[in-house]
């Protein structure tokens, strides 16, 4: 089963539409609430990073989300036209520091990696990024 949603001019306010899309797809796939929650959080973090950082200083740009389901996993691909980045370049958070020593933010890619079983990134042909999130169930 394959599904797709596109936000032509993605804004943070549009994240609710992506939540609804993920919820419906997980329900249709027979995935439990834990899988749905993990995917909602991973997609929200990925897309909010794209909107906030990738398109910073630019007009809102597109985000396309494709979802494929088989009997063992859900594969979500998120494509954008934002500036190129690599999740591997995101510094790991200092989880051992006290709350007063921690920077605000910086947990996004850490959380994404904790919520899904696999994260892949590659440049999007024609510009931008393609992030693939894989969650097994």
Secondary structure, 3 states (H helix, E strand, C coil): CEEEEEECCCCHHHHHHHHHHHHHHHHHHCCCHHHHHHHHHHHHHHHHHHHHHHCCCCCCCCEEEEEEECCCEEEEEEEECCCCCCHHHCCCCCCCCCCCCCCCCCCHHHHHHHHCCEEEEEECCCCCEEEEEEEEC
